[in-house]
Amino acid sequence: MSTRARPAAKRLAFAQQPASTHHFPSDYRSVRRAREALRHQLGIWHVIGELACLAELLVSELVTNAVKAQVPPAPEIGVRFTLTDGRLRLEVHDSSDELPMMNQAEEDEECGRGLLLVDVLASGWGVDRDDTGKTVWAELAVGGGSQPGRPTPGQNRP
């Protein structure tokens, strides 16, 4: 996993356009809110179909993990979506500096597979830490024009 330092910031700064940055309360209702924000932004970018569904699943898992990891009294998590250079990048910032870990969930367990899904479905993913916590990111490959390409699972993974 990448642990590159990034400049300290309490909130995610806007990336080069196009990007969409949001801050949500640190609770599980934010999973739905993040999906809705992503769905809206993907519509603006004309990203549709399977890629949009995969992106929603990934952002759900990343936000769920961020809410679980959040260190009180941090009131919010940061979420940023960026579409550049043939890649859709999803970033979620929380106040914990602990690196996420993939769990080996038992067959009958209902949770514990989020990061495994990210690992399998994303073209790449990683973690950047700074003095305010960490940002877990995942990327999906996007084809040219307004038609999304299929992600290539397992490439460029940390």
CNS distance restraints for C-alpha pairs under 8 A (distance, minus, plus):
assign (resid   1 and name CA) (resid 125 and name CA) 7.95 0.50 0.50
assign (resid   1 and name CA) (resid 126 and name CA) 5.12 0.50 0.50
assign (resid   1 and name CA) (resid 127 and name CA) 5.93 0.50 0.50
assign (resid   1 and name CA) (resid 157 and name CA) 7.93 0.50 0.50
assign (resid   1 and name CA) (resid 158 and name CA) 4.42 0.50 0.50
assign (resid   2 and name CA) (resid 126 and name CA) 5.54 0.50 0.50
assign (resid   2 and name CA) (resid 127 and name CA) 5.27 0.50 0.50
assign (resid   2 and name CA) (resid 128 and name CA) 5.96 0.50 0.50
assign (resid   2 and name CA) (resid 158 and name CA) 6.44 0.50 0.50
assign (resid   3 and name CA) (resid 127 and name CA) 5.86 0.50 0.50
assign (resid   3 and name CA) (resid 128 and name CA) 4.70 0.50 0.50
assign (resid   3 and name CA) (resid 129 and name CA) 5.59 0.50 0.50
assign (resid   4 and name CA) (resid 128 and name CA) 5.36 0.50 0.50
assign (resid   4 and name CA) (resid 129 and name CA) 6.50 0.50 0.50
assign (resid   5 and name CA) (resid 128 and name CA) 6.32 0.50 0.50
assign (resid   5 and name CA) (resid 129 and name CA) 5.64 0.50 0.50
assign (resid   5 and name CA) (resid 130 and name CA) 5.41 0.50 0.50
assign (resid   6 and name CA) (resid 128 and name CA) 7.07 0.50 0.50
assign (resid   6 and name CA) (resid 129 and name CA) 6.92 0.50 0.50
assign (resid   6 and name CA) (resid 130 and name CA) 5.75 0.50 0.50
assign (resid   7 and name CA) (resid 130 and name CA) 6.93 0.50 0.50
assign (resid   8 and name CA) (resid 130 and name CA) 5.97 0.50 0.50
assign (resid   8 and name CA) (resid 131 and name CA) 5.92 0.50 0.50
assign (resid   8 and name CA) (resid 132 and name CA) 6.49 0.50 0.50
assign (resid   9 and name CA) (resid  13 and name CA) 7.56 0.50 0.50
assign (resid   9 and name CA) (resid 132 and name CA) 6.65 0.50 0.50
assign (resid  10 and name CA) (resid 132 and name CA) 6.18 0.50 0.50
assign (resid  11 and name CA) (resid  23 and name CA) 7.77 0.50 0.50
assign (resid  11 and name CA) (resid  78 and name CA) 6.36 0.50 0.50
assign (resid  12 and name CA) (resid  21 and name CA) 7.10 0.50 0.50
assign (resid  12 and name CA) (resid  78 and name CA) 5.97 0.50 0.50
assign (resid  12 and name CA) (resid  79 and name CA) 7.42 0.50 0.50
assign (resid  12 and name CA) (resid  80 and name CA) 7.31 0.50 0.50
assign (resid  12 and name CA) (resid  93 and name CA) 7.45 0.50 0.50
assign (resid  13 and name CA) (resid  21 and name CA) 7.60 0.50 0.50
assign (resid  14 and name CA) (resid  19 and name CA) 6.75 0.50 0.50
assign (resid  14 and name CA) (resid  20 and name CA) 7.36 0.50 0.50
assign (resid  14 and name CA) (resid  21 and name CA) 6.35 0.50 0.50
assign (resid  14 and name CA) (resid  80 and name CA) 8.00 0.50 0.50
assign (resid  15 and name CA) (resid  19 and name CA) 5.91 0.50 0.50
assign (resid  15 and name CA) (resid  82 and name CA) 7.36 0.50 0.50
assign (resid  17 and name CA) (resid  82 and name CA) 7.61 0.50 0.50
assign (resid  18 and name CA) (resid  82 and name CA) 6.05 0.50 0.50
assign (resid  18 and name CA) (resid  83 and name CA) 6.04 0.50 0.50
assign (resid  18 and name CA) (resid  84 and name CA) 7.22 0.50 0.50
assign (resid  19 and name CA) (resid  80 and name CA) 6.96 0.50 0.50
assign (resid  19 and name CA) (resid  81 and name CA) 5.54 0.50 0.50
assign (resid  19 and name CA) (resid  82 and name CA) 4.37 0.50 0.50
assign (resid  19 and name CA) (resid  83 and name CA) 6.62 0.50 0.50
assign (resid  20 and name CA) (resid  41 and name CA) 7.13 0.50 0.50
assign (resid  20 and name CA) (resid  80 and name CA) 5.54 0.50 0.50
assign (resid  20 and name CA) (resid  81 and name CA) 5.14 0.50 0.50
assign (resid  20 and name CA) (resid  82 and name CA) 6.54 0.50 0.50
assign (resid  21 and name CA) (resid  78 and name CA) 7.36 0.50 0.50
assign (resid  21 and name CA) (resid  79 and name CA) 5.75 0.50 0.50
assign (resid  21 and name CA) (resid  80 and name CA) 4.28 0.50 0.50
assign (resid  21 and name CA) (resid  81 and name CA) 6.50 0.50 0.50
assign (resid  22 and name CA) (resid  78 and name CA) 5.87 0.50 0.50
assign (resid  22 and name CA) (resid  79 and name CA) 5.15 0.50 0.50
assign (resid  22 and name CA) (resid  80 and name CA) 6.27 0.50 0.50
assign (resid  23 and name CA) (resid  76 and name CA) 6.25 0.50 0.50
assign (resid  23 and name CA) (resid  77 and name CA) 5.66 0.50 0.50
assign (resid  23 and name CA) (resid  78 and name CA) 4.55 0.50 0.50
assign (resid  23 and name CA) (resid  79 and name CA) 6.14 0.50 0.50
assign (resid  24 and name CA) (resid  30 and name CA) 5.83 0.50 0.50
assign (resid  24 and name CA) (resid  33 and name CA) 7.67 0.50 0.50
assign (resid  24 and name CA) (resid  34 and name CA) 7.76 0.50 0.50
assign (resid  24 and name CA) (resid  76 and name CA) 5.27 0.50 0.50
assign (resid  24 and name CA) (resid  77 and name CA) 5.50 0.50 0.50
assign (resid  24 and name CA) (resid  78 and name CA) 6.56 0.50 0.50
assign (resid  24 and name CA) (resid  79 and name CA) 7.83 0.50 0.50
assign (resid  25 and name CA) (resid  30 and name CA) 6.32 0.50 0.50
assign (resid  25 and name CA) (resid  75 and name CA) 5.80 0.50 0.50
assign (resid  25 and name CA) (resid  76 and name CA) 4.27 0.50 0.50
assign (resid  25 and name CA) (resid  77 and name CA) 6.38 0.50 0.50
assign (resid  26 and name CA) (resid  30 and name CA) 6.97 0.50 0.50
assign (resid  26 and name CA) (resid  67 and name CA) 5.50 0.50 0.50
assign (resid  26 and name CA) (resid  70 and name CA) 7.15 0.50 0.50
assign (resid  26 and name CA) (resid  74 and name CA) 7.43 0.50 0.50
assign (resid  26 and name CA) (resid  75 and name CA) 5.56 0.50 0.50
assign (resid  26 and name CA) (resid  76 and name CA) 4.50 0.50 0.50
assign (resid  26 and name CA) (resid  77 and name CA) 5.74 0.50 0.50
assign (resid  27 and name CA) (resid  31 and name CA) 7.98 0.50 0.50
assign (resid  27 and name CA) (resid  67 and name CA) 5.85 0.50 0.50
assign (resid  28 and name CA) (resid  32 and name CA) 7.82 0.50 0.50
assign (resid  28 and name CA) (resid  64 and name CA) 6.71 0.50 0.50
assign (resid  28 and name CA) (resid  67 and name CA) 6.60 0.50 0.50
assign (resid  29 and name CA) (resid  33 and name CA) 6.62 0.50 0.50
assign (resid  30 and name CA) (resid  34 and name CA) 5.85 0.50 0.50
assign (resid  30 and name CA) (resid  63 and name CA) 7.42 0.50 0.50
assign (resid  31 and name CA) (resid  35 and name CA) 6.33 0.50 0.50
assign (resid  31 and name CA) (resid  59 and name CA) 7.83 0.50 0.50
assign (resid  31 and name CA) (resid  60 and name CA) 5.51 0.50 0.50
assign (resid  31 and name CA) (resid  63 and name CA) 5.69 0.50 0.50
assign (resid  31 and name CA) (resid  64 and name CA) 6.22 0.50 0.50
assign (resid  32 and name CA) (resid  36 and name CA) 6.20 0.50 0.50
assign (resid  32 and name CA) (resid  60 and name CA) 7.51 0.50 0.50
assign (resid  33 and name CA) (resid  37 and name CA) 6.16 0.50 0.50
assign (resid  34 and name CA) (resid  38 and name CA) 6.08 0.50 0.50
assign (resid  34 and name CA) (resid  59 and name CA) 7.10 0.50 0.50
assign (resid  34 and name CA) (resid  60 and name CA) 7.33 0.50 0.50
assign (resid  34 and name CA) (resid  63 and name CA) 7.52 0.50 0.50
assign (resid  34 and name CA) (resid  79 and name CA) 7.41 0.50 0.50
assign (resid  35 and name CA) (resid  39 and name CA) 5.99 0.50 0.50
assign (resid  35 and name CA) (resid  56 and name CA) 5.61 0.50 0.50
assign (resid  35 and name CA) (resid  59 and name CA) 6.65 0.50 0.50
assign (resid  35 and name CA) (resid  60 and name CA) 6.51 0.50 0.50
assign (resid  36 and name CA) (resid  40 and name CA) 6.16 0.50 0.50
assign (resid  37 and name CA) (resid  41 and name CA) 6.25 0.50 0.50
assign (resid  38 and name CA) (resid  42 and name CA) 5.98 0.50 0.50
assign (resid  38 and name CA) (resid  56 and name CA) 6.95 0.50 0.50
assign (resid  38 and name CA) (resid  81 and name CA) 7.24 0.50 0.50
assign (resid  39 and name CA) (resid  43 and name CA) 6.24 0.50 0.50
assign (resid  39 and name CA) (resid  52 and name CA) 7.40 0.50 0.50
assign (resid  39 and name CA) (resid  56 and name CA) 7.26 0.50 0.50
assign (resid  40 and name CA) (resid  44 and name CA) 6.57 0.50 0.50
assign (resid  41 and name CA) (resid  45 and name CA) 6.31 0.50 0.50
assign (resid  42 and name CA) (resid  46 and name CA) 5.89 0.50 0.50
assign (resid  42 and name CA) (resid  47 and name CA) 5.00 0.50 0.50
assign (resid  42 and name CA) (resid  48 and name CA) 7.07 0.50 0.50
assign (resid  42 and name CA) (resid  52 and name CA) 6.91 0.50 0.50
assign (resid  43 and name CA) (resid  47 and name CA) 6.09 0.50 0.50
assign (resid  43 and name CA) (resid  48 and name CA) 7.17 0.50 0.50
assign (resid  45 and name CA) (resid 146 and name CA) 7.32 0.50 0.50
assign (resid  46 and name CA) (resid 146 and name CA) 5.42 0.50 0.50
assign (resid  46 and name CA) (resid 147 and name CA) 7.39 0.50 0.50
assign (resid  47 and name CA) (resid  51 and name CA) 7.11 0.50 0.50
assign (resid  47 and name CA) (resid  52 and name CA) 6.10 0.50 0.50
assign (resid  47 and name CA) (resid 146 and name CA) 6.31 0.50 0.50
assign (resid  47 and name CA) (resid 147 and name CA) 6.52 0.50 0.50
assign (resid  47 and name CA) (resid 148 and name CA) 5.85 0.50 0.50
assign (resid  48 and name CA) (resid  52 and name CA) 5.08 0.50 0.50
assign (resid  48 and name CA) (resid  53 and name CA) 7.91 0.50 0.50
assign (resid  48 and name CA) (resid 147 and name CA) 7.26 0.50 0.50
assign (resid  48 and name CA) (resid 148 and name CA) 6.75 0.50 0.50
assign (resid  49 and name CA) (resid  53 and name CA) 6.48 0.50 0.50
assign (resid  49 and name CA) (resid 148 and name CA) 7.73 0.50 0.50
assign (resid  50 and name CA) (resid  54 and name CA) 6.13 0.50 0.50
assign (resid  50 and name CA) (resid 150 and name CA) 7.78 0.50 0.50
assign (resid  51 and name CA) (resid  55 and name CA) 6.09 0.50 0.50
assign (resid  51 and name CA) (resid 140 and name CA) 7.68 0.50 0.50
assign (resid  51 and name CA) (resid 142 and name CA) 7.83 0.50 0.50
assign (resid  51 and name CA) (resid 148 and name CA) 6.25 0.50 0.50
assign (resid  51 and name CA) (resid 149 and name CA) 7.27 0.50 0.50
assign (resid  51 and name CA) (resid 150 and name CA) 6.69 0.50 0.50
assign (resid  51 and name CA) (resid 151 and name CA) 7.37 0.50 0.50
assign (resid  52 and name CA) (resid  56 and name CA) 6.25 0.50 0.50
assign (resid  53 and name CA) (resid  57 and name CA) 6.32 0.50 0.50
assign (resid  54 and name CA) (resid  58 and name CA) 6.17 0.50 0.50
assign (resid  54 and name CA) (resid 121 and name CA) 7.41 0.50 0.50
assign (resid  55 and name CA) (resid  59 and name CA) 6.11 0.50 0.50
assign (resid  55 and name CA) (resid  90 and name CA) 7.83 0.50 0.50
assign (resid  55 and name CA) (resid 140 and name CA) 7.50 0.50 0.50
assign (resid  56 and name CA) (resid  60 and name CA) 6.09 0.50 0.50
assign (resid  57 and name CA) (resid  61 and name CA) 6.37 0.50 0.50
assign (resid  58 and name CA) (resid  62 and name CA) 6.17 0.50 0.50
assign (resid  58 and name CA) (resid  90 and name CA) 7.99 0.50 0.50
assign (resid  58 and name CA) (resid 117 and name CA) 7.61 0.50 0.50
assign (resid  58 and name CA) (resid 118 and name CA) 5.93 0.50 0.50
assign (resid  58 and name CA) (resid 121 and name CA) 7.96 0.50 0.50
assign (resid  58 and name CA) (resid 122 and name CA) 7.76 0.50 0.50
assign (resid  58 and name CA) (resid 138 and name CA) 7.49 0.50 0.50
assign (resid  59 and name CA) (resid  63 and name CA) 5.96 0.50 0.50
assign (resid  59 and name CA) (resid  90 and name CA) 6.65 0.50 0.50
assign (resid  59 and name CA) (resid  92 and name CA) 7.98 0.50 0.50
assign (resid  60 and name CA) (resid  64 and name CA) 6.05 0.50 0.50
assign (resid  61 and name CA) (resid  65 and name CA) 6.19 0.50 0.50
assign (resid  61 and name CA) (resid 114 and name CA) 5.19 0.50 0.50
assign (resid  61 and name CA) (resid 115 and name CA) 7.05 0.50 0.50
assign (resid  61 and name CA) (resid 118 and name CA) 7.42 0.50 0.50
assign (resid  62 and name CA) (resid  66 and name CA) 6.19 0.50 0.50
assign (resid  62 and name CA) (resid  92 and name CA) 6.39 0.50 0.50
assign (resid  62 and name CA) (resid 114 and name CA) 7.56 0.50 0.50
assign (resid  62 and name CA) (resid 115 and name CA) 7.69 0.50 0.50
assign (resid  62 and name CA) (resid 136 and name CA) 7.14 0.50 0.50
assign (resid  62 and name CA) (resid 137 and name CA) 7.94 0.50 0.50
assign (resid  63 and name CA) (resid  67 and name CA) 6.16 0.50 0.50
assign (resid  63 and name CA) (resid  92 and name CA) 6.36 0.50 0.50
assign (resid  64 and name CA) (resid  68 and name CA) 6.33 0.50 0.50
assign (resid  65 and name CA) (resid  69 and name CA) 6.09 0.50 0.50
assign (resid  65 and name CA) (resid 114 and name CA) 7.63 0.50 0.50
assign (resid  66 and name CA) (resid  70 and name CA) 5.87 0.50 0.50
assign (resid  66 and name CA) (resid  77 and name CA) 7.17 0.50 0.50
assign (resid  66 and name CA) (resid  92 and name CA) 7.00 0.50 0.50
assign (resid  66 and name CA) (resid  93 and name CA) 6.98 0.50 0.50
assign (resid  66 and name CA) (resid  94 and name CA) 5.45 0.50 0.50
assign (resid  67 and name CA) (resid  77 and name CA) 7.48 0.50 0.50
assign (resid  67 and name CA) (resid  94 and name CA) 7.47 0.50 0.50
assign (resid  69 and name CA) (resid  94 and name CA) 7.07 0.50 0.50
assign (resid  69 and name CA) (resid  95 and name CA) 7.64 0.50 0.50
assign (resid  69 and name CA) (resid  96 and name CA) 5.89 0.50 0.50
assign (resid  69 and name CA) (resid  98 and name CA) 7.94 0.50 0.50
assign (resid  70 and name CA) (resid  74 and name CA) 6.88 0.50 0.50
assign (resid  70 and name CA) (resid  77 and name CA) 7.93 0.50 0.50
assign (resid  70 and name CA) (resid  94 and name CA) 5.54 0.50 0.50
assign (resid  70 and name CA) (resid  95 and name CA) 5.33 0.50 0.50
assign (resid  70 and name CA) (resid  96 and name CA) 5.49 0.50 0.50
assign (resid  71 and name CA) (resid  94 and name CA) 7.88 0.50 0.50
assign (resid  71 and name CA) (resid  95 and name CA) 5.57 0.50 0.50
assign (resid  71 and name CA) (resid  96 and name CA) 5.53 0.50 0.50
assign (resid  74 and name CA) (resid  95 and name CA) 6.53 0.50 0.50
assign (resid  76 and name CA) (resid  94 and name CA) 7.66 0.50 0.50
assign (resid  77 and name CA) (resid  92 and name CA) 7.05 0.50 0.50
assign (resid  77 and name CA) (resid  93 and name CA) 5.63 0.50 0.50
assign (resid  77 and name CA) (resid  94 and name CA) 5.18 0.50 0.50
assign (resid  77 and name CA) (resid  95 and name CA) 7.69 0.50 0.50
assign (resid  78 and name CA) (resid  91 and name CA) 7.95 0.50 0.50
assign (resid  78 and name CA) (resid  92 and name CA) 5.61 0.50 0.50
assign (resid  78 and name CA) (resid  93 and name CA) 4.85 0.50 0.50
assign (resid  78 and name CA) (resid  94 and name CA) 6.82 0.50 0.50
assign (resid  79 and name CA) (resid  90 and name CA) 7.45 0.50 0.50
assign (resid  79 and name CA) (resid  91 and name CA) 5.59 0.50 0.50
assign (resid  79 and name CA) (resid  92 and name CA) 4.54 0.50 0.50
assign (resid  79 and name CA) (resid  93 and name CA) 6.36 0.50 0.50
assign (resid  80 and name CA) (resid  89 and name CA) 7.99 0.50 0.50
assign (resid  80 and name CA) (resid  90 and name CA) 5.98 0.50 0.50
assign (resid  80 and name CA) (resid  91 and name CA) 5.07 0.50 0.50
assign (resid  80 and name CA) (resid  92 and name CA) 6.58 0.50 0.50
assign (resid  81 and name CA) (resid  88 and name CA) 7.17 0.50 0.50
assign (resid  81 and name CA) (resid  89 and name CA) 5.69 0.50 0.50
assign (resid  81 and name CA) (resid  90 and name CA) 4.81 0.50 0.50
assign (resid  81 and name CA) (resid  91 and name CA) 6.42 0.50 0.50
assign (resid  82 and name CA) (resid  87 and name CA) 7.95 0.50 0.50
assign (resid  82 and name CA) (resid  88 and name CA) 5.77 0.50 0.50
assign (resid  82 and name CA) (resid  89 and name CA) 5.08 0.50 0.50
assign (resid  82 and name CA) (resid  90 and name CA) 6.71 0.50 0.50
assign (resid  83 and name CA) (resid  87 and name CA) 5.71 0.50 0.50
assign (resid  83 and name CA) (resid  88 and name CA) 4.55 0.50 0.50
assign (resid  83 and name CA) (resid  89 and name CA) 6.33 0.50 0.50
assign (resid  84 and name CA) (resid  88 and name CA) 6.70 0.50 0.50
assign (resid  86 and name CA) (resid 141 and name CA) 5.88 0.50 0.50
assign (resid  86 and name CA) (resid 142 and name CA) 4.79 0.50 0.50
assign (resid  86 and name CA) (resid 143 and name CA) 6.14 0.50 0.50
assign (resid  86 and name CA) (resid 144 and name CA) 6.88 0.50 0.50
assign (resid  87 and name CA) (resid 139 and name CA) 6.28 0.50 0.50
assign (resid  87 and name CA) (resid 140 and name CA) 5.61 0.50 0.50
assign (resid  87 and name CA) (resid 141 and name CA) 4.66 0.50 0.50
assign (resid  87 and name CA) (resid 142 and name CA) 5.25 0.50 0.50
assign (resid  88 and name CA) (resid 139 and name CA) 5.46 0.50 0.50
assign (resid  88 and name CA) (resid 140 and name CA) 5.17 0.50 0.50
assign (resid  88 and name CA) (resid 141 and name CA) 6.40 0.50 0.50
assign (resid  88 and name CA) (resid 142 and name CA) 6.55 0.50 0.50
assign (resid  89 and name CA) (resid 137 and name CA) 6.84 0.50 0.50
assign (resid  89 and name CA) (resid 138 and name CA) 5.79 0.50 0.50
assign (resid  89 and name CA) (resid 139 and name CA) 4.41 0.50 0.50
assign (resid  89 and name CA) (resid 140 and name CA) 6.64 0.50 0.50
assign (resid  90 and name CA) (resid 137 and name CA) 5.45 0.50 0.50
assign (resid  90 and name CA) (resid 138 and name CA) 5.30 0.50 0.50
assign (resid  90 and name CA) (resid 139 and name CA) 6.25 0.50 0.50
assign (resid  91 and name CA) (resid 135 and name CA) 6.24 0.50 0.50
assign (resid  91 and name CA) (resid 136 and name CA) 5.75 0.50 0.50
assign (resid  91 and name CA) (resid 137 and name CA) 4.25 0.50 0.50
assign (resid  91 and name CA) (resid 138 and name CA) 6.64 0.50 0.50
assign (resid  92 and name CA) (resid 135 and name CA) 5.33 0.50 0.50
assign (resid  92 and name CA) (resid 136 and name CA) 5.43 0.50 0.50
assign (resid  92 and name CA) (resid 137 and name CA) 6.37 0.50 0.50
assign (resid  93 and name CA) (resid 133 and name CA) 7.14 0.50 0.50
assign (resid  93 and name CA) (resid 134 and name CA) 5.59 0.50 0.50
assign (resid  93 and name CA) (resid 135 and name CA) 4.14 0.50 0.50
assign (resid  93 and name CA) (resid 136 and name CA) 6.48 0.50 0.50
assign (resid  94 and name CA) (resid 132 and name CA) 7.96 0.50 0.50
assign (resid  94 and name CA) (resid 133 and name CA) 5.74 0.50 0.50
assign (resid  94 and name CA) (resid 134 and name CA) 5.78 0.50 0.50
assign (resid  94 and name CA) (resid 135 and name CA) 6.57 0.50 0.50
assign (resid  95 and name CA) (resid 132 and name CA) 5.74 0.50 0.50
assign (resid  95 and name CA) (resid 133 and name CA) 4.09 0.50 0.50
assign (resid  95 and name CA) (resid 134 and name CA) 6.48 0.50 0.50
assign (resid  96 and name CA) (resid 132 and name CA) 7.81 0.50 0.50
assign (resid  96 and name CA) (resid 133 and name CA) 4.73 0.50 0.50
assign (resid  96 and name CA) (resid 134 and name CA) 6.28 0.50 0.50
assign (resid  97 and name CA) (resid 129 and name CA) 6.67 0.50 0.50
assign (resid  97 and name CA) (resid 130 and name CA) 7.88 0.50 0.50
assign (resid  97 and name CA) (resid 132 and name CA) 7.82 0.50 0.50
assign (resid  97 and name CA) (resid 133 and name CA) 4.59 0.50 0.50
assign (resid  97 and name CA) (resid 134 and name CA) 5.54 0.50 0.50
assign (resid  98 and name CA) (resid 134 and name CA) 7.77 0.50 0.50
assign (resid  99 and name CA) (resid 127 and name CA) 7.40 0.50 0.50
assign (resid  99 and name CA) (resid 134 and name CA) 7.87 0.50 0.50
assign (resid 100 and name CA) (resid 115 and name CA) 7.81 0.50 0.50
assign (resid 101 and name CA) (resid 115 and name CA) 7.32 0.50 0.50
assign (resid 102 and name CA) (resid 112 and name CA) 7.81 0.50 0.50
assign (resid 102 and name CA) (resid 113 and name CA) 7.35 0.50 0.50
assign (resid 102 and name CA) (resid 114 and name CA) 7.94 0.50 0.50
assign (resid 102 and name CA) (resid 115 and name CA) 5.54 0.50 0.50
assign (resid 102 and name CA) (resid 116 and name CA) 5.92 0.50 0.50
assign (resid 103 and name CA) (resid 112 and name CA) 5.79 0.50 0.50
assign (resid 103 and name CA) (resid 113 and name CA) 6.59 0.50 0.50
assign (resid 103 and name CA) (resid 115 and name CA) 7.82 0.50 0.50
assign (resid 103 and name CA) (resid 116 and name CA) 7.55 0.50 0.50
assign (resid 104 and name CA) (resid 112 and name CA) 7.24 0.50 0.50
assign (resid 104 and name CA) (resid 113 and name CA) 7.47 0.50 0.50
assign (resid 105 and name CA) (resid 109 and name CA) 6.15 0.50 0.50
assign (resid 105 and name CA) (resid 111 and name CA) 7.21 0.50 0.50
assign (resid 105 and name CA) (resid 112 and name CA) 5.45 0.50 0.50
assign (resid 105 and name CA) (resid 113 and name CA) 6.35 0.50 0.50
assign (resid 113 and name CA) (resid 117 and name CA) 6.22 0.50 0.50
assign (resid 114 and name CA) (resid 118 and name CA) 6.42 0.50 0.50
assign (resid 115 and name CA) (resid 119 and name CA) 6.03 0.50 0.50
assign (resid 116 and name CA) (resid 120 and name CA) 6.20 0.50 0.50
assign (resid 117 and name CA) (resid 121 and name CA) 5.89 0.50 0.50
assign (resid 118 and name CA) (resid 122 and name CA) 5.51 0.50 0.50
assign (resid 118 and name CA) (resid 125 and name CA) 7.50 0.50 0.50
assign (resid 118 and name CA) (resid 138 and name CA) 7.19 0.50 0.50
assign (resid 119 and name CA) (resid 124 and name CA) 7.45 0.50 0.50
assign (resid 119 and name CA) (resid 125 and name CA) 7.03 0.50 0.50
assign (resid 119 and name CA) (resid 153 and name CA) 7.88 0.50 0.50
assign (resid 119 and name CA) (resid 154 and name CA) 7.01 0.50 0.50
assign (resid 119 and name CA) (resid 157 and name CA) 7.54 0.50 0.50
assign (resid 120 and name CA) (resid 153 and name CA) 5.79 0.50 0.50
assign (resid 120 and name CA) (resid 154 and name CA) 6.23 0.50 0.50
assign (resid 121 and name CA) (resid 151 and name CA) 7.45 0.50 0.50
assign (resid 121 and name CA) (resid 152 and name CA) 7.95 0.50 0.50
assign (resid 121 and name CA) (resid 153 and name CA) 5.26 0.50 0.50
assign (resid 121 and name CA) (resid 154 and name CA) 7.47 0.50 0.50
assign (resid 122 and name CA) (resid 138 and name CA) 6.01 0.50 0.50
assign (resid 122 and name CA) (resid 139 and name CA) 5.63 0.50 0.50
assign (resid 122 and name CA) (resid 140 and name CA) 5.46 0.50 0.50
assign (resid 122 and name CA) (resid 151 and name CA) 6.83 0.50 0.50
assign (resid 122 and name CA) (resid 152 and name CA) 7.40 0.50 0.50
assign (resid 122 and name CA) (resid 153 and name CA) 5.53 0.50 0.50
assign (resid 122 and name CA) (resid 154 and name CA) 6.88 0.50 0.50
assign (resid 123 and name CA) (resid 138 and name CA) 7.46 0.50 0.50
assign (resid 123 and name CA) (resid 139 and name CA) 5.52 0.50 0.50
assign (resid 123 and name CA) (resid 140 and name CA) 5.02 0.50 0.50
assign (resid 123 and name CA) (resid 141 and name CA) 6.34 0.50 0.50
assign (resid 123 and name CA) (resid 151 and name CA) 5.82 0.50 0.50
assign (resid 123 and name CA) (resid 152 and name CA) 5.23 0.50 0.50
assign (resid 123 and name CA) (resid 153 and name CA) 4.82 0.50 0.50
assign (resid 123 and name CA) (resid 154 and name CA) 5.63 0.50 0.50
assign (resid 123 and name CA) (resid 155 and name CA) 5.16 0.50 0.50
assign (resid 123 and name CA) (resid 156 and name CA) 6.50 0.50 0.50
assign (resid 123 and name CA) (resid 157 and name CA) 7.02 0.50 0.50
assign (resid 124 and name CA) (resid 138 and name CA) 5.77 0.50 0.50
assign (resid 124 and name CA) (resid 139 and name CA) 5.29 0.50 0.50
assign (resid 124 and name CA) (resid 140 and name CA) 7.17 0.50 0.50
assign (resid 124 and name CA) (resid 153 and name CA) 7.61 0.50 0.50
assign (resid 124 and name CA) (resid 154 and name CA) 6.57 0.50 0.50
assign (resid 124 and name CA) (resid 155 and name CA) 5.83 0.50 0.50
assign (resid 124 and name CA) (resid 156 and name CA) 4.88 0.50 0.50
assign (resid 124 and name CA) (resid 157 and name CA) 4.35 0.50 0.50
assign (resid 124 and name CA) (resid 158 and name CA) 7.17 0.50 0.50
assign (resid 125 and name CA) (resid 136 and name CA) 7.42 0.50 0.50
assign (resid 125 and name CA) (resid 137 and name CA) 5.38 0.50 0.50
assign (resid 125 and name CA) (resid 138 and name CA) 4.10 0.50 0.50
assign (resid 125 and name CA) (resid 139 and name CA) 6.13 0.50 0.50
assign (resid 125 and name CA) (resid 156 and name CA) 7.63 0.50 0.50
assign (resid 125 and name CA) (resid 157 and name CA) 5.60 0.50 0.50
assign (resid 125 and name CA) (resid 158 and name CA) 6.50 0.50 0.50
assign (resid 126 and name CA) (resid 136 and name CA) 5.84 0.50 0.50
assign (resid 126 and name CA) (resid 137 and name CA) 5.49 0.50 0.50
assign (resid 126 and name CA) (resid 138 and name CA) 6.67 0.50 0.50
assign (resid 126 and name CA) (resid 157 and name CA) 7.20 0.50 0.50
assign (resid 126 and name CA) (resid 158 and name CA) 5.84 0.50 0.50
assign (resid 127 and name CA) (resid 134 and name CA) 6.68 0.50 0.50
assign (resid 127 and name CA) (resid 135 and name CA) 5.62 0.50 0.50
assign (resid 127 and name CA) (resid 136 and name CA) 4.49 0.50 0.50
assign (resid 127 and name CA) (resid 137 and name CA) 6.23 0.50 0.50
assign (resid 128 and name CA) (resid 134 and name CA) 5.61 0.50 0.50
assign (resid 128 and name CA) (resid 135 and name CA) 5.17 0.50 0.50
assign (resid 128 and name CA) (resid 136 and name CA) 6.54 0.50 0.50
assign (resid 129 and name CA) (resid 133 and name CA) 5.89 0.50 0.50
assign (resid 129 and name CA) (resid 134 and name CA) 4.20 0.50 0.50
assign (resid 129 and name CA) (resid 135 and name CA) 6.29 0.50 0.50
assign (resid 130 and name CA) (resid 134 and name CA) 6.09 0.50 0.50
assign (resid 140 and name CA) (resid 151 and name CA) 5.35 0.50 0.50
assign (resid 140 and name CA) (resid 152 and name CA) 7.65 0.50 0.50
assign (resid 141 and name CA) (resid 148 and name CA) 7.91 0.50 0.50
assign (resid 141 and name CA) (resid 149 and name CA) 6.26 0.50 0.50
assign (resid 141 and name CA) (resid 150 and name CA) 6.55 0.50 0.50
assign (resid 141 and name CA) (resid 151 and name CA) 4.85 0.50 0.50
assign (resid 141 and name CA) (resid 152 and name CA) 6.83 0.50 0.50
assign (resid 142 and name CA) (resid 147 and name CA) 7.74 0.50 0.50
assign (resid 142 and name CA) (resid 148 and name CA) 4.77 0.50 0.50
assign (resid 142 and name CA) (resid 149 and name CA) 4.48 0.50 0.50
assign (resid 142 and name CA) (resid 150 and name CA) 6.80 0.50 0.50
assign (resid 142 and name CA) (resid 151 and name CA) 7.11 0.50 0.50
assign (resid 143 and name CA) (resid 147 and name CA) 6.11 0.50 0.50
assign (resid 143 and name CA) (resid 148 and name CA) 4.73 0.50 0.50
assign (resid 143 and name CA) (resid 149 and name CA) 3.87 0.50 0.50
assign (resid 143 and name CA) (resid 150 and name CA) 7.40 0.50 0.50
assign (resid 144 and name CA) (resid 148 and name CA) 7.11 0.50 0.50
assign (resid 144 and name CA) (resid 149 and name CA) 7.48 0.50 0.50
